[in-house]
Amino acid sequence: MNQRNTGNDIENMEHHAEEFVSLTFELCEKRIASARPPLTAPQRALSAAAMCVQQSVETFLHVSKIPDQPVKE
């Protein structure tokens, strides 16, 4: 696989990851919004998990764009 295909593969993966996070977050928001107060423990956990997934994927995408540099020991 050449460098150009690798770049396209990475961009495609990033697009799918961002889409997945958006859909996951949207689903969680809808479920929480449709719940009757007070929220149950699983509903609160779902909200927290969605936020963790969103932040994790965004962090991964940002870190993957950092140019490779040798680590100084």
PyMOL Python script that loads the backbone (N, CA, C, O; Angstrom):
from pymol import cmd

cmd.read_pdbstr("""\
ATOM      1  N   MET A   1       0.855  -1.181   0.000  1.00  0.00           N
ATOM      2  CA  MET A   1       0.000   0.000   0.000  1.00  0.00           C
ATOM      3  C   MET A   1       0.893   1.233   0.000  1.00  0.00           C
ATOM      4  O   MET A   1       1.818   1.339   0.805  1.00  0.00           O
ATOM      5  N   ASN A   2       0.621   2.131  -0.875  1.00  0.00           N
ATOM      6  CA  ASN A   2       1.462   3.323  -0.930  1.00  0.00           C
ATOM      7  C   ASN A   2       0.999   4.371   0.071  1.00  0.00           C
ATOM      8  O   ASN A   2      -0.056   4.246   0.693  1.00  0.00           O
ATOM      9  N   GLN A   3       1.815   5.402   0.206  1.00  0.00           N
ATOM     10  CA  GLN A   3       1.547   6.459   1.200  1.00  0.00           C
ATOM     11  C   GLN A   3       0.212   7.153   0.957  1.00  0.00           C
ATOM     12  O   GLN A   3      -0.493   7.493   1.907  1.00  0.00           O
ATOM     13  N   ARG A   4      -0.142   7.365  -0.316  1.00  0.00           N
ATOM     14  CA  ARG A   4      -1.393   8.065  -0.623  1.00  0.00           C
ATOM     15  C   ARG A   4      -2.606   7.251  -0.184  1.00  0.00           C
ATOM     16  O   ARG A   4      -3.547   7.797   0.390  1.00  0.00           O
ATOM     17  N   ASN A   5      -2.586   5.947  -0.453  1.00  0.00           N
ATOM     18  CA  ASN A   5      -3.694   5.093  -0.022  1.00  0.00           C
ATOM     19  C   ASN A   5      -3.793   5.053   1.494  1.00  0.00           C
ATOM     20  O   ASN A   5      -4.894   5.043   2.045  1.00  0.00           O
ATOM     21  N   THR A   6      -2.657   5.030   2.169  1.00  0.00           N
ATOM     22  CA  THR A   6      -2.656   5.035   3.626  1.00  0.00           C
ATOM     23  C   THR A   6      -3.307   6.309   4.144  1.00  0.00           C
ATOM     24  O   THR A   6      -4.093   6.261   5.090  1.00  0.00           O
ATOM     25  N   GLY A   7      -2.990   7.442   3.540  1.00  0.00           N
ATOM     26  CA  GLY A   7      -3.597   8.710   3.947  1.00  0.00           C
ATOM     27  C   GLY A   7      -5.090   8.707   3.728  1.00  0.00           C
ATOM     28  O   GLY A   7      -5.839   9.202   4.570  1.00  0.00           O
ATOM     29  N   ASN A   8      -5.541   8.155   2.607  1.00  0.00           N
ATOM     30  CA  ASN A   8      -6.981   8.069   2.338  1.00  0.00           C
ATOM     31  C   ASN A   8      -7.663   7.135   3.324  1.00  0.00           C
ATOM     32  O   ASN A   8      -8.778   7.402   3.773  1.00  0.00           O
ATOM     33  N   ASP A   9      -6.990   6.033   3.660  1.00  0.00           N
ATOM     34  CA  ASP A   9      -7.551   5.088   4.627  1.00  0.00           C
ATOM     35  C   ASP A   9      -7.717   5.752   5.991  1.00  0.00           C
ATOM     36  O   ASP A   9      -8.726   5.555   6.668  1.00  0.00           O
ATOM     37  N   ILE A  10      -6.730   6.530   6.382  1.00  0.00           N
ATOM     38  CA  ILE A  10      -6.789   7.210   7.679  1.00  0.00           C
ATOM     39  C   ILE A  10      -7.907   8.248   7.678  1.00  0.00           C
ATOM     40  O   ILE A  10      -8.670   8.341   8.640  1.00  0.00           O
ATOM     41  N   GLU A  11      -8.006   9.022   6.610  1.00  0.00           N
ATOM     42  CA  GLU A  11      -9.081  10.016   6.520  1.00  0.00           C
ATOM     43  C   GLU A  11     -10.446   9.335   6.556  1.00  0.00           C
ATOM     44  O   GLU A  11     -11.371   9.833   7.197  1.00  0.00           O
ATOM     45  N   ASN A  12     -10.575   8.212   5.879  1.00  0.00           N
ATOM     46  CA  ASN A  12     -11.834   7.470   5.873  1.00  0.00           C
ATOM     47  C   ASN A  12     -12.158   6.963   7.281  1.00  0.00           C
ATOM     48  O   ASN A  12     -13.304   7.046   7.723  1.00  0.00           O
ATOM     49  N   MET A  13     -11.152   6.439   7.982  1.00  0.00           N
ATOM     50  CA  MET A  13     -11.351   5.958   9.348  1.00  0.00           C
ATOM     51  C   MET A  13     -11.743   7.098  10.272  1.00  0.00           C
ATOM     52  O   MET A  13     -12.621   6.939  11.120  1.00  0.00           O
ATOM     53  N   GLU A  14     -11.094   8.250  10.112  1.00  0.00           N
ATOM     54  CA  GLU A  14     -11.427   9.410  10.942  1.00  0.00           C
ATOM     55  C   GLU A  14     -12.869   9.840  10.711  1.00  0.00           C
ATOM     56  O   GLU A  14     -13.588  10.158  11.657  1.00  0.00           O
ATOM     57  N   HIS A  15     -13.285   9.847   9.451  1.00  0.00           N
ATOM     58  CA  HIS A  15     -14.660  10.229   9.127  1.00  0.00           C
ATOM     59  C   HIS A  15     -15.648   9.279   9.803  1.00  0.00           C
ATOM     60  O   HIS A  15     -16.625   9.723  10.406  1.00  0.00           O
ATOM     61  N   HIS A  16     -15.396   7.983   9.704  1.00  0.00           N
ATOM     62  CA  HIS A  16     -16.302   7.007  10.311  1.00  0.00           C
ATOM     63  C   HIS A  16     -16.294   7.108  11.834  1.00  0.00           C
ATOM     64  O   HIS A  16     -17.336   6.953  12.471  1.00  0.00           O
ATOM     65  N   ALA A  17     -15.135   7.365  12.417  1.00  0.00           N
ATOM     66  CA  ALA A  17     -15.051   7.509  13.871  1.00  0.00           C
ATOM     67  C   ALA A  17     -15.846   8.719  14.343  1.00  0.00           C
ATOM     68  O   ALA A  17     -16.584   8.636  15.325  1.00  0.00           O
ATOM     69  N   GLU A  18     -15.698   9.838  13.648  1.00  0.00           N
ATOM     70  CA  GLU A  18     -16.445  11.040  14.024  1.00  0.00           C
ATOM     71  C   GLU A  18     -17.946  10.831  13.862  1.00  0.00           C
ATOM     72  O   GLU A  18     -18.734  11.290  14.689  1.00  0.00           O
ATOM     73  N   GLU A  19     -18.339  10.135  12.794  1.00  0.00           N
ATOM     74  CA  GLU A  19     -19.760   9.851  12.562  1.00  0.00           C
ATOM     75  C   GLU A  19     -20.307   8.939  13.666  1.00  0.00           C
ATOM     76  O   GLU A  19     -21.409   9.157  14.169  1.00  0.00           O
ATOM     77  N   PHE A  20     -19.530   7.920  14.036  1.00  0.00           N
ATOM     78  CA  PHE A  20     -19.943   7.001  15.101  1.00  0.00           C
ATOM     79  C   PHE A  20     -20.138   7.737  16.425  1.00  0.00           C
ATOM     80  O   PHE A  20     -21.131   7.528  17.123  1.00  0.00           O
ATOM     81  N   VAL A  21     -19.188   8.591  16.758  1.00  0.00           N
ATOM     82  CA  VAL A  21     -19.288   9.340  18.017  1.00  0.00           C
ATOM     83  C   VAL A  21     -20.513  10.249  17.998  1.00  0.00           C
ATOM     84  O   VAL A  21     -21.238  10.332  18.989  1.00  0.00           O
ATOM     85  N   SER A  22     -20.745  10.922  16.894  1.00  0.00           N
ATOM     86  CA  SER A  22     -21.899  11.820  16.796  1.00  0.00           C
ATOM     87  C   SER A  22     -23.204  11.053  16.953  1.00  0.00           C
ATOM     88  O   SER A  22     -24.104  11.491  17.670  1.00  0.00           O
ATOM     89  N   LEU A  23     -23.306   9.918  16.288  1.00  0.00           N
ATOM     90  CA  LEU A  23     -24.533   9.117  16.380  1.00  0.00           C
ATOM     91  C   LEU A  23     -24.720   8.550  17.786  1.00  0.00           C
ATOM     92  O   LEU A  23     -25.837   8.521  18.304  1.00  0.00           O
ATOM     93  N   THR A  24     -23.631   8.103  18.399  1.00  0.00           N
ATOM     94  CA  THR A  24     -23.705   7.569  19.762  1.00  0.00           C
ATOM     95  C   THR A  24     -24.159   8.651  20.733  1.00  0.00           C
ATOM     96  O   THR A  24     -25.029   8.422  21.573  1.00  0.00           O
ATOM     97  N   PHE A  25     -23.568   9.819  20.609  1.00  0.00           N
ATOM     98  CA  PHE A  25     -23.910  10.917  21.501  1.00  0.00           C
ATOM     99  C   PHE A  25     -25.367  11.344  21.296  1.00  0.00           C
ATOM    100  O   PHE A  25     -26.085  11.599  22.263  1.00  0.00           O
ATOM    101  N   GLU A  26     -25.792  11.419  20.048  1.00  0.00           N
ATOM    102  CA  GLU A  26     -27.173  11.791  19.737  1.00  0.00           C
ATOM    103  C   GLU A  26     -28.160  10.779  20.319  1.00  0.00           C
ATOM    104  O   GLU A  26     -29.182  11.167  20.885  1.00  0.00           O
ATOM    105  N   LEU A  27     -27.860   9.488  20.183  1.00  0.00           N
ATOM    106  CA  LEU A  27     -28.727   8.448  20.731  1.00  0.00           C
ATOM    107  C   LEU A  27     -28.840   8.565  22.244  1.00  0.00           C
ATOM    108  O   LEU A  27     -29.930   8.467  22.807  1.00  0.00           O
ATOM    109  N   CYS A  28     -27.699   8.776  22.897  1.00  0.00           N
ATOM    110  CA  CYS A  28     -27.717   8.917  24.359  1.00  0.00           C
ATOM    111  C   CYS A  28     -28.523  10.138  24.785  1.00  0.00           C
ATOM    112  O   CYS A  28     -29.299  10.069  25.738  1.00  0.00           O
ATOM    113  N   GLU A  29     -28.343  11.246  24.089  1.00  0.00           N
ATOM    114  CA  GLU A  29     -29.092  12.460  24.424  1.00  0.00           C
ATOM    115  C   GLU A  29     -30.596  12.234  24.270  1.00  0.00           C
ATOM    116  O   GLU A  29     -31.382  12.670  25.111  1.00  0.00           O
ATOM    117  N   LYS A  30     -30.992  11.556  23.200  1.00  0.00           N
ATOM    118  CA  LYS A  30     -32.423  11.292  22.985  1.00  0.00           C
ATOM    119  C   LYS A  30     -32.994  10.408  24.082  1.00  0.00           C
ATOM    120  O   LYS A  30     -34.094  10.655  24.576  1.00  0.00           O
ATOM    121  N   ARG A  31     -32.253   9.383  24.461  1.00  0.00           N
ATOM    122  CA  ARG A  31     -32.741   8.484  25.520  1.00  0.00           C
ATOM    123  C   ARG A  31     -32.857   9.207  26.854  1.00  0.00           C
ATOM    124  O   ARG A  31     -33.808   8.987  27.604  1.00  0.00           O
ATOM    125  N   ILE A  32     -31.900  10.059  27.145  1.00  0.00           N
ATOM    126  CA  ILE A  32     -31.948  10.802  28.409  1.00  0.00           C
ATOM    127  C   ILE A  32     -33.072  11.833  28.372  1.00  0.00           C
ATOM    128  O   ILE A  32     -33.779  12.012  29.364  1.00  0.00           O
ATOM    129  N   ALA A  33     -33.243  12.510  27.244  1.00  0.00           N
ATOM    130  CA  ALA A  33     -34.290  13.528  27.120  1.00  0.00           C
ATOM    131  C   ALA A  33     -35.685  12.912  27.228  1.00  0.00           C
ATOM    132  O   ALA A  33     -36.610  13.553  27.726  1.00  0.00           O
ATOM    133  N   SER A  34     -35.837  11.673  26.763  1.00  0.00           N
ATOM    134  CA  SER A  34     -37.155  11.045  26.798  1.00  0.00           C
ATOM    135  C   SER A  34     -37.449  10.380  28.144  1.00  0.00           C
ATOM    136  O   SER A  34     -38.569   9.926  28.379  1.00  0.00           O
ATOM    137  N   ALA A  35     -36.460  10.320  29.018  1.00  0.00           N
ATOM    138  CA  ALA A  35     -36.647   9.680  30.325  1.00  0.00           C
ATOM    139  C   ALA A  35     -37.428  10.599  31.253  1.00  0.00           C
ATOM    140  O   ALA A  35     -37.355  11.825  31.166  1.00  0.00           O
ATOM    141  N   ARG A  36     -38.162   9.972  32.125  1.00  0.00           N
ATOM    142  CA  ARG A  36     -38.883  10.752  33.141  1.00  0.00           C
ATOM    143  C   ARG A  36     -37.973  10.959  34.339  1.00  0.00           C
ATOM    144  O   ARG A  36     -37.262  10.040  34.747  1.00  0.00           O
ATOM    145  N   PRO A  37     -37.989  12.149  34.901  1.00  0.00           N
ATOM    146  CA  PRO A  37     -37.154  12.388  36.084  1.00  0.00           C
ATOM    147  C   PRO A  37     -37.637  11.542  37.256  1.00  0.00           C
ATOM    148  O   PRO A  37     -38.824  11.217  37.291  1.00  0.00           O
ATOM    149  N   PRO A  38     -36.839  11.183  38.170  1.00  0.00           N
ATOM    150  CA  PRO A  38     -35.384  11.340  38.163  1.00  0.00           C
ATOM    151  C   PRO A  38     -34.734  10.286  37.266  1.00  0.00           C
ATOM    152  O   PRO A  38     -35.298   9.214  37.045  1.00  0.00           O
ATOM    153  N   LEU A  39     -33.556  10.599  36.758  1.00  0.00           N
ATOM    154  CA  LEU A  39     -32.828   9.649  35.926  1.00  0.00           C
ATOM    155  C   LEU A  39     -32.389   8.445  36.751  1.00  0.00           C
ATOM    156  O   LEU A  39     -32.030   8.567  37.922  1.00  0.00           O
ATOM    157  N   THR A  40     -32.428   7.304  36.121  1.00  0.00           N
ATOM    158  CA  THR A  40     -31.971   6.086  36.789  1.00  0.00           C
ATOM    159  C   THR A  40     -30.450   6.018  36.701  1.00  0.00           C
ATOM    160  O   THR A  40     -29.826   6.756  35.939  1.00  0.00           O
ATOM    161  N   ALA A  41     -29.871   5.135  37.479  1.00  0.00           N
ATOM    162  CA  ALA A  41     -28.417   4.953  37.449  1.00  0.00           C
ATOM    163  C   ALA A  41     -27.931   4.554  36.051  1.00  0.00           C
ATOM    164  O   ALA A  41     -26.926   5.095  35.589  1.00  0.00           O
ATOM    165  N   PRO A  42     -28.612   3.620  35.358  1.00  0.00           N
ATOM    166  CA  PRO A  42     -28.150   3.293  33.999  1.00  0.00           C
ATOM    167  C   PRO A  42     -28.231   4.492  33.039  1.00  0.00           C
ATOM    168  O   PRO A  42     -27.377   4.629  32.162  1.00  0.00           O
ATOM    169  N   GLN A  43     -29.220   5.341  33.188  1.00  0.00           N
ATOM    170  CA  GLN A  43     -29.334   6.518  32.320  1.00  0.00           C
ATOM    171  C   GLN A  43     -28.209   7.504  32.596  1.00  0.00           C
ATOM    172  O   GLN A  43     -27.662   8.092  31.662  1.00  0.00           O
ATOM    173  N   ARG A  44     -27.857   7.693  33.850  1.00  0.00           N
ATOM    174  CA  ARG A  44     -26.738   8.575  34.186  1.00  0.00           C
ATOM    175  C   ARG A  44     -25.425   7.981  33.661  1.00  0.00           C
ATOM    176  O   ARG A  44     -24.566   8.702  33.154  1.00  0.00           O
ATOM    177  N   ALA A  45     -25.286   6.663  33.789  1.00  0.00           N
ATOM    178  CA  ALA A  45     -24.079   5.996  33.289  1.00  0.00           C
ATOM    179  C   ALA A  45     -23.987   6.115  31.769  1.00  0.00           C
ATOM    180  O   ALA A  45     -22.898   6.293  31.224  1.00  0.00           O
ATOM    181  N   LEU A  46     -25.125   6.018  31.086  1.00  0.00           N
ATOM    182  CA  LEU A  46     -25.155   6.138  29.638  1.00  0.00           C
ATOM    183  C   LEU A  46     -24.673   7.526  29.220  1.00  0.00           C
ATOM    184  O   LEU A  46     -23.913   7.663  28.261  1.00  0.00           O
ATOM    185  N   SER A  47     -25.104   8.520  29.919  1.00  0.00           N
ATOM    186  CA  SER A  47     -24.686   9.887  29.626  1.00  0.00           C
ATOM    187  C   SER A  47     -23.180  10.046  29.829  1.00  0.00           C
ATOM    188  O   SER A  47     -22.493  10.616  28.982  1.00  0.00           O
ATOM    189  N   ALA A  48     -22.677   9.548  30.937  1.00  0.00           N
ATOM    190  CA  ALA A  48     -21.243   9.652  31.219  1.00  0.00           C
ATOM    191  C   ALA A  48     -20.429   8.858  30.200  1.00  0.00           C
ATOM    192  O   ALA A  48     -19.370   9.310  29.764  1.00  0.00           O
ATOM    193  N   ALA A  49     -20.914   7.688  29.822  1.00  0.00           N
ATOM    194  CA  ALA A  49     -20.199   6.860  28.849  1.00  0.00           C
ATOM    195  C   ALA A  49     -20.137   7.552  27.492  1.00  0.00           C
ATOM    196  O   ALA A  49     -19.110   7.503  26.815  1.00  0.00           O
ATOM    197  N   ALA A  50     -21.217   8.188  27.096  1.00  0.00           N
ATOM    198  CA  ALA A  50     -21.234   8.896  25.816  1.00  0.00           C
ATOM    199  C   ALA A  50     -20.201  10.015  25.812  1.00  0.00           C
ATOM    200  O   ALA A  50     -19.497  10.209  24.821  1.00  0.00           O
ATOM    201  N   MET A  51     -20.109  10.741  26.899  1.00  0.00           N
ATOM    202  CA  MET A  51     -19.124  11.814  26.982  1.00  0.00           C
ATOM    203  C   MET A  51     -17.702  11.249  26.917  1.00  0.00           C
ATOM    204  O   MET A  51     -16.833  11.832  26.269  1.00  0.00           O
ATOM    205  N   CYS A  52     -17.462  10.117  27.584  1.00  0.00           N
ATOM    206  CA  CYS A  52     -16.133   9.494  27.554  1.00  0.00           C
ATOM    207  C   CYS A  52     -15.773   9.037  26.149  1.00  0.00           C
ATOM    208  O   CYS A  52     -14.652   9.249  25.689  1.00  0.00           O
ATOM    209  N   VAL A  53     -16.720   8.414  25.475  1.00  0.00           N
ATOM    210  CA  VAL A  53     -16.460   7.948  24.108  1.00  0.00           C
ATOM    211  C   VAL A  53     -16.142   9.134  23.216  1.00  0.00           C
ATOM    212  O   VAL A  53     -15.184   9.095  22.444  1.00  0.00           O
ATOM    213  N   GLN A  54     -16.928  10.172  23.315  1.00  0.00           N
ATOM    214  CA  GLN A  54     -16.711  11.349  22.482  1.00  0.00           C
ATOM    215  C   GLN A  54     -15.318  11.932  22.717  1.00  0.00           C
ATOM    216  O   GLN A  54     -14.595  12.207  21.759  1.00  0.00           O
ATOM    217  N   GLN A  55     -14.945  12.119  23.949  1.00  0.00           N
ATOM    218  CA  GLN A  55     -13.642  12.701  24.257  1.00  0.00           C
ATOM    219  C   GLN A  55     -12.497  11.773  23.856  1.00  0.00           C
ATOM    220  O   GLN A  55     -11.459  12.236  23.383  1.00  0.00           O
ATOM    221  N   SER A  56     -12.681  10.473  24.041  1.00  0.00           N
ATOM    222  CA  SER A  56     -11.638   9.511  23.676  1.00  0.00           C
ATOM    223  C   SER A  56     -11.375   9.511  22.175  1.00  0.00           C
ATOM    224  O   SER A  56     -10.222   9.543  21.746  1.00  0.00           O
ATOM    225  N   VAL A  57     -12.414   9.476  21.394  1.00  0.00           N
ATOM    226  CA  VAL A  57     -12.242   9.463  19.947  1.00  0.00           C
ATOM    227  C   VAL A  57     -11.650  10.782  19.463  1.00  0.00           C
ATOM    228  O   VAL A  57     -10.768  10.783  18.605  1.00  0.00           O
ATOM    229  N   GLU A  58     -12.117  11.891  19.993  1.00  0.00           N
ATOM    230  CA  GLU A  58     -11.562  13.182  19.595  1.00  0.00           C
ATOM    231  C   GLU A  58     -10.075  13.269  19.955  1.00  0.00           C
ATOM    232  O   GLU A  58      -9.281  13.797  19.178  1.00  0.00           O
ATOM    233  N   THR A  59      -9.700  12.757  21.121  1.00  0.00           N
ATOM    234  CA  THR A  59      -8.298  12.752  21.529  1.00  0.00           C
ATOM    235  C   THR A  59      -7.477  11.885  20.588  1.00  0.00           C
ATOM    236  O   THR A  59      -6.399  12.291  20.151  1.00  0.00           O
ATOM    237  N   PHE A  60      -7.976  10.695  20.271  1.00  0.00           N
ATOM    238  CA  PHE A  60      -7.277   9.800  19.358  1.00  0.00           C
ATOM    239  C   PHE A  60      -7.067  10.470  18.004  1.00  0.00           C
ATOM    240  O   PHE A  60      -5.975  10.403  17.441  1.00  0.00           O
ATOM    241  N   LEU A  61      -8.093  11.106  17.488  1.00  0.00           N
ATOM    242  CA  LEU A  61      -7.980  11.750  16.180  1.00  0.00           C
ATOM    243  C   LEU A  61      -6.957  12.886  16.200  1.00  0.00           C
ATOM    244  O   LEU A  61      -6.212  13.067  15.237  1.00  0.00           O
ATOM    245  N   HIS A  62      -6.921  13.647  17.287  1.00  0.00           N
ATOM    246  CA  HIS A  62      -5.959  14.746  17.382  1.00  0.00           C
ATOM    247  C   HIS A  62      -4.533  14.204  17.509  1.00  0.00           C
ATOM    248  O   HIS A  62      -3.611  14.714  16.874  1.00  0.00           O
ATOM    249  N   VAL A  63      -4.360  13.165  18.334  1.00  0.00           N
ATOM    250  CA  VAL A  63      -3.029  12.597  18.539  1.00  0.00           C
ATOM    251  C   VAL A  63      -2.523  11.952  17.257  1.00  0.00           C
ATOM    252  O   VAL A  63      -1.328  12.005  16.967  1.00  0.00           O
ATOM    253  N   SER A  64      -3.414  11.350  16.493  1.00  0.00           N
ATOM    254  CA  SER A  64      -2.977  10.681  15.261  1.00  0.00           C
ATOM    255  C   SER A  64      -2.456  11.682  14.226  1.00  0.00           C
ATOM    256  O   SER A  64      -1.793  11.283  13.268  1.00  0.00           O
ATOM    257  N   LYS A  65      -2.741  12.946  14.399  1.00  0.00           N
ATOM    258  CA  LYS A  65      -2.268  13.973  13.470  1.00  0.00           C
ATOM    259  C   LYS A  65      -0.931  14.582  13.896  1.00  0.00           C
ATOM    260  O   LYS A  65      -0.370  15.401  13.169  1.00  0.00           O
ATOM    261  N   ILE A  66      -0.420  14.196  15.056  1.00  0.00           N
ATOM    262  CA  ILE A  66       0.878  14.690  15.514  1.00  0.00           C
ATOM    263  C   ILE A  66       1.959  13.988  14.694  1.00  0.00           C
ATOM    264  O   ILE A  66       1.963  12.760  14.607  1.00  0.00           O
ATOM    265  N   PRO A  67       2.864  14.741  14.099  1.00  0.00           N
ATOM    266  CA  PRO A  67       3.911  14.102  13.283  1.00  0.00           C
ATOM    267  C   PRO A  67       4.801  13.199  14.120  1.00  0.00           C
ATOM    268  O   PRO A  67       5.090  13.496  15.279  1.00  0.00           O
ATOM    269  N   ASP A  68       5.239  12.081  13.518  1.00  0.00           N
ATOM    270  CA  ASP A  68       6.132  11.156  14.206  1.00  0.00           C
ATOM    271  C   ASP A  68       7.472  11.823  14.460  1.00  0.00           C
ATOM    272  O   ASP A  68       8.072  12.402  13.554  1.00  0.00           O
ATOM    273  N   GLN A  69       7.935  11.737  15.698  1.00  0.00           N
ATOM    274  CA  GLN A  69       9.244  12.267  16.051  1.00  0.00           C
ATOM    275  C   GLN A  69       9.873  11.273  17.003  1.00  0.00           C
ATOM    276  O   GLN A  69       9.185  10.683  17.836  1.00  0.00           O
ATOM    277  N   PRO A  70      11.168  11.085  16.885  1.00  0.00           N
ATOM    278  CA  PRO A  70      11.827  10.157  17.809  1.00  0.00           C
ATOM    279  C   PRO A  70      11.733  10.655  19.250  1.00  0.00           C
ATOM    280  O   PRO A  70      11.779  11.856  19.516  1.00  0.00           O
ATOM    281  N   VAL A  71      11.604   9.712  20.157  1.00  0.00           N
ATOM    282  CA  VAL A  71      11.532  10.050  21.574  1.00  0.00           C
ATOM    283  C   VAL A  71      12.949  10.191  22.101  1.00  0.00           C
ATOM    284  O   VAL A  71      13.780   9.302  21.912  1.00  0.00           O
ATOM    285  N   LYS A  72      13.222  11.302  22.758  1.00  0.00           N
ATOM    286  CA  LYS A  72      14.556  11.526  23.347  1.00  0.00           C
ATOM    287  C   LYS A  72      14.609  10.869  24.709  1.00  0.00           C
ATOM    288  O   LYS A  72      13.712  11.040  25.535  1.00  0.00           O
ATOM    289  N   GLU A  73      15.665  10.121  24.929  1.00  0.00           N
ATOM    290  CA  GLU A  73      15.810   9.436  26.221  1.00  0.00           C
ATOM    291  C   GLU A  73      16.813  10.121  27.093  1.00  0.00           C
ATOM    292  O   GLU A  73      17.061   9.678  28.215  1.00  0.00           O
TER     293      GLU A  73
END
""", "prot")
cmd.dss("prot")
cmd.show_as("cartoon", "prot")
cmd.util.cbc("prot")
cmd.orient("prot")
